[in-house]
Structures are given as C-alpha cells and as structure tokens.
C-alpha cells in the first residue's frame, strides 16, 4: 500500500523506483492528456455570455480563483494526496478501488446490503466512464482544430472534415497498438506543458494584477455576488478538472510517485500559468473572449499551435480509448460483461490490448457527436456530468478503504469524505443543469452500460445456479466409472467447468456420444479473483481423484490473461504429469438459454441476456486455447 509520496507499493515494479525522469515523462504522455488539453476550451466556457455574467475584472479574477482552487482541492488534495494511496497491488481505477473496498468490508459481520452497495458504486463509476469516453475525443480534437478559425475565419468550413479525418485515423490505428506511438507521447506532452506555461507567463508578466486570483476570497466573492449564475458557471469551471480521475485510473502503468511528481512540478504549474495567462489577456483585451487560448499566440504561431494542440488532443483521446479497452477487459474477467475478442498488441505489456467491438462502437459514437454538436462549445454542454458522478463514487469508495482497511481515525475519515463529497456533489448539481442541453447523452450511455453489467452478472449467476442444481457430484461419478471403466484413449482431456466438485457437462456428453475416456482427465475451474494479480504460489490448486482424474482450480487476477494452456503447463511441472500440447484436448460447454424463464429476471432482461450469451466471444479466444485443440459442446440452461 502506497503510504506516502516517497514510498512504493510492494507490488510496483522496481523500475518505478529507478525510472526517474524517463518514467515521469512517460507518465505525462499517458496520464495527463485529458486534463492537459482542458485549457483549449475550459476557460473560454467559463466566460460564455450565455451564463449571464458581465465581463468585468472582478468576474475574471473570481473565475480564475475558482479554477485554481478547484485544481488544488479536487485534483491535488483529493486525487494526488488521498486517492493515489489506494493502490490495489499497484493498480488503480474504479474497478480496482471497488475490489479493494469489497475486501475492506468483507467478513461474516458485514451486512449484505453493504457489500452490494460497494459493488454498485463501483459499477456506477465504471458505467459513467464509458459516457466520458464518447465526449473526450470529440471535444478535445474539435477544440484543437477550431484554432484554424483564429488563423482565418474562411477556414471554418474545414473544421468538421479535418476533425472527422483525425478521429477516423485515430480509431483506425488502434489495431496496431500504442507501443510505438507511445514512445513520442511523453516528449510531446512535455513540450505541450512547456508551451502552455511560457504563453501564460508572458501574459501574466504583462498584467501581474491577475495574480490576485490566488486569493480564495475572489472565488467566494464571485459565488456570493453571482448566486443566480453560480451553478451554471461551476458547470463550466468543472471542465478544467475533467481528466483528474485519470491520475488514479492509470496508476498501474507508472506507480503513484511519478504521477505525483509530474503533476506537482510540470502539469499543474503549466495549467495554472496558462489559465492565468488567458485571464490576463481577457483583462487587457476583452475581445479575446472568443478564443482566449489561441489568442495567447502571435499570428505566426497560431498554425503551429493548432498542429501541437491536435497532437496533444490525439494523445488525450488515445488515453481514454485505451482506458476503455482496459476497463472492458477488467469487467469481463470480473464477470460483468460477456467474453469479447481481445487482441494483445504488445508482447511486453499486458495492459496494451485492443477490443475491436469497443473500438468501432466508440468511433461511431464519437463521429455522431461531432456531426451532431459541430462545435466544442456545444459539446461542453454534454461534458462533465458523467465525470462528476464518477468522482463522487471514487470519494465514497476511498472513504470505505480509508476507514475499514487502513484503520484511519473515524472522525478524520468522515470529515475528509464529507468535505470532498460536498464539492463533488456540488459539481454534479452544477452539471445537471446541462442534462437537457446534451448531458442526457452521456447519462443514457452510462445507463445502458449499467444495464449490460447487471444483466450479464445476474443472468450468469442464475444460470450457474440452475446448472448446479442439475449437476452430478464428481467424486461418486469417478468411483462409478471405476466399477465399469469405459475404453481409455491416449492423451489428456481438459474439461473446463465452473464447479470443481461437479461433473462437467462436456465430459458427460463425450462419454455419452463417443463412449471413451482419456487416460488423463483434468477437471479445470478457472477462477477470476478480485485482485489485479495472483501470487504464483497460489495460482494452481490440484488434487487427484485417482484413475487418472485430477481436479484443478486455476486462479488469475483481473489484470491477467486466463491462459489455460499455460495453467496446464504449470500443473504438469508441479505434479510431474505428462501433458504434451499436441495430445491435449480442451472440452468446453457453450451455454444457451432454454425455454424456461430464469427466476428473478423479467422477460426483457432475459432476452437481453440471451442475446449477450449468443454473441459472446469464443472460449478459445478468451482462454488462449488453440483452435485445433478445442472441442465445444452445447448446453441449454
């Protein structure tokens, strides 16, 4: 458990400790793309005349003060100081936090509703992330390309086509993986933050009175004097914090220390200087309100900045897309989504995966958003509500971990969680004003994902319970075979089953139709654990039932691939078994719904579960089983 900015989780790679500046710059390229591109549109939206706030020096200082103290409180104190401590074997993210919180409340004295509530909070946060995945690529790339309008207003008709071309190219190259492109992400983002800081600093030096916004009284005074408009303005201010959750979500790639250092010494100073520079520019030239970010640069520098901004927004979009792939993979392995085809794009990093279905669905959704909203200002109305709800769930789950797992003082935890939650809920309320202007879209996506999560998890549980009620105990079955042993054939049969003590359906059908039994039979249960990784010593648990029959449980974490052939190789090494790959066959059952209704599931959700079940990925892909060694048999539940 990461206990401070100076310590590492025991499970974090040693490279975290000695990667130094290289790892810090790499973290810039992955973690800070989203929040790092917020200056393109965030401050501009706080000054939007539609909010009804007059453009006065006091208003500008008040808005800057809200942005600065929001970054300090929400991102620095909450995420960098507090939430980054909650690593789960070195991993971060909402599902890792959910698993950590569940471990914290687990125990015989825990009431069932507490366990269920913790699980629900994690699923809500994960579902909201998918809504955010649609908005981030669209608003980021569109806001960067809109800089062309500053260079020449006649270029406006080309903004949408160029944006679409960039986004299509981005989603098209996902199949190639991000390993090669990722090598340049860090230096590009380092250049980006340096340019942000330099451009902002120049304007601050011209208008040093803007530094008065560091006084929080300007933020409080703005909210008091503009009470009627405060919620609408806070919804725009929140745009400066979107991407803050990525600091925790991507912790598993780099560890907490590089992320903390990159934020405190590179990202936050660059962002603050740029926001203050935009404020200084507006104070000196109110006409710059139309696009204060690109107005920071001289005419000759606008086009290069459009190119650099486009690169930065592609990096921000890439981080979100990769996050969607990673979250989908985690959800599959935790039993919240059916099997999908997952392509490993790197032989070195397990975190670099490509999920084709998710990629093309995201691309379709993002392109529809660009074509429907057409400007970053219009898209900003749809942005924020999903992220703010995710932040609420993160606060509550982190509070559970702090109190139950870390044993922090109850009063301190309650006070801290209440302080963070009040801020988070205030932003949820502020962003709720945008629901009818476009925020409904991300909520609809989140609700759809939530329905998929809960339907698959419940349907799978009910199906397993129904199968267990009809199953035969394994040990008596093996003894009955010994009394009248069928013909034995050479080789090994690996029969995958969800219950290690029951006879696999595939084994029964093989005996019934082929009337043979392999000389070596392994009944294998693959168990997904609520931890990122499983210790090698606990991965395989095996016992012999005699007559060449073995019962094996193989465990894997939600960040690990369930590689069944590898499990069998480990078993053969540990137990001294002869399991040649070319003489080993893998038997799996492909379940499908029968005509009987599932108890506790209405017809609509039952139909949805059936559709998900029929379209689930092949077991050979998910379990890394060679297609020429797989025998798949049907099973109706």
Residue, then its C-alpha position, 0 to 999 in steps of 0.5 A: x500500500x502506497x503510504x506516502x509520496x516517497x514510498x512504493x507499493x510492494x507490488x510496483x515494479x522496481x523500475x518505478x523506483x529507478x525510472x526517474x525522469x524517463x518514467x515521469x515523462x512517460x507518465x505525462x504522455x499517458x496520464x495527463x492528456x485529458x486534463x492537459x488539453x482542458x485549457x483549449x476550451x475550459x476557460x473560454x466556457x467559463x466566460x460564455x455570455x450565455x451564463x449571464x455574467x458581465x465581463x468585468x475584472x472582478x468576474x475574471x479574477x473570481x473565475x480564475x480563483x475558482x479554477x485554481x482552487x478547484x485544481x488544488x482541492x479536487x485534483x491535488x488534495x483529493x486525487x494526488x494526496x488521498x486517492x493515489x494511496x489506494x493502490x490495489x497491488x499497484x493498480x488503480x481505477x474504479x474497478x480496482x478501488x471497488x475490489x479493494x473496498x469489497x475486501x475492506x468490508x468483507x467478513x461474516x459481520x458485514x451486512x449484505x446490503x453493504x457489500x452490494x452497495x460497494x459493488x454498485x458504486x463501483x459499477x456506477x463509476x465504471x458505467x459513467x466512464x464509458x459516457x466520458x469516453x464518447x465526449x473526450x475525443x470529440x471535444x478535445x480534437x474539435x477544440x484543437x482544430x477550431x484554432x484554424x478559425x483564429x488563423x482565418x475565419x474562411x477556414x471554418x468550413x474545414x473544421x468538421x472534415x479535418x476533425x472527422x479525418x483525425x478521429x477516423x485515423x485515430x480509431x483506425x490505428x488502434x489495431x496496431x497498438x500504442x507501443x510505438x506511438x507511445x514512445x513520442x507521447x511523453x516528449x510531446x506532452x512535455x513540450x505541450x506543458x512547456x508551451x502552455x506555461x511560457x504563453x501564460x507567463x508572458x501574459x501574466x508578466x504583462x498584467x501581474x494584477x491577475x495574480x490576485x486570483x490566488x486569493x480564495x476570497x475572489x472565488x467566494x466573492x464571485x459565488x456570493x455576488x453571482x448566486x443566480x449564475x453560480x451553478x451554471x458557471x461551476x458547470x463550466x469551471x468543472x471542465x478544467x478538472x475533467x481528466x483528474x480521475x485519470x491520475x488514479x485510473x492509470x496508476x498501474x502503468x507508472x506507480x503513484x510517485x511519478x504521477x505525483x511528481x509530474x503533476x506537482x512540478x510540470x502539469x499543474x504549474x503549466x495549467x495554472x500559468x496558462x489559465x492565468x495567462x488567458x485571464x490576463x489577456x481577457x483583462x487587457x483585451x476583452x475581445x479575446x473572449x472568443x478564443x482566449x487560448x489561441x489568442x495567447x499566440x502571435x499570428x505566426x504561431x497560431x498554425x503551429x499551435x493548432x498542429x501541437x494542440x491536435x497532437x496533444x488532443x490525439x494523445x488525450x483521446x488515445x488515453x481514454x480509448x485505451x482506458x476503455x479497452x482496459x476497463x472492458x477487459x477488467x469487467x469481463x474477467x470480473x464477470x460483468x460483461x460477456x467474453x469479447x475478442x481481445x487482441x494483445x498488441x504488445x508482447x511486453x505489456x499486458x495492459x496494451x490490448x485492443x477490443x475491436x467491438x469497443x473500438x468501432x462502437x466508440x468511433x461511431x459514437x464519437x463521429x455522431x457527436x461531432x456531426x451532431x454538436x459541430x462545435x466544442x462549445x456545444x459539446x461542453x454542454x454534454x461534458x462533465x456530468x458523467x465525470x462528476x458522478x464518477x468522482x463522487x463514487x471514487x470519494x465514497x469508495x476511498x472513504x470505505x478503504x480509508x476507514x475499514x482497511x487502513x484503520x484511519x481515525x473515524x472522525x478524520x475519515x468522515x470529515x475528509x469524505x464529507x468535505x470532498x463529497x460536498x464539492x463533488x456533489x456540488x459539481x454534479x448539481x452544477x452539471x445537471x443543469x446541462x442534462x437537457x442541453x446534451x448531458x442526457x447523452x452521456x447519462x443514457x450511455x452510462x445507463x445502458x452500460x449499467x444495464x449490460x453489467x447487471x444483466x450479464x452478472x445476474x443472468x450468469x449467476x442464475x444460470x450457474x445456479x440452475x446448472x448446479x442444481x442439475x449437476x452430478x457430484x464428481x467424486x461418486x461419478x469417478x468411483x462409478x466409472x471405476x466399477x465399469x471403466x469405459x475404453x481409455x484413449x491416449x492423451x489428456x482431456x481438459x474439461x473446463x467447468x465452473x464447479x470443481x466438485x461437479x461433473x462437467x457437462x462436456x465430459x458427460x456428453x463425450x462419454x455419452x456420444x463417443x463412449x471413451x475416456x482419456x487416460x488423463x482427465x483434468x477437471x479445470x475451474x478457472x477462477x477470476x479473483x478480485x485482485x489485479x494479480x495472483x501470487x504464483x504460489x497460489x495460482x494452481x490448486x490440484x488434487x487427484x481423484x485417482x484413475x487418472x482424474x485430477x481436479x484443478x482450480x486455476x486462479x488469475x487476477x483481473x489484470x491477467x490473461x486466463x491462459x489455460x494452456x499455460x495453467x496446464x503447463x504449470x500443473x504438469x511441472x508441479x505434479x510431474x504429469x505428462x501433458x504434451x500440447x499436441x495430445x491435449x484436448x480442451x472440452x468446453x460447454x457453450x451455454x444457451x438459454x432454454x425455454x424456461x424463464x430464469x427466476x428473478x429476471x423479467x422477460x426483457x432482461x432475459x432476452x437481453x441476456x440471451x442475446x449477450x450469451x449468443x454473441x459472446x466471444x469464443x472460449x478459445x479466444x478468451x482462454x488462449x486455447x488453440x483452435x485445433x485443440x478445442x472441442x465445444x459442446x452445447x448446453x441449454x440452461 
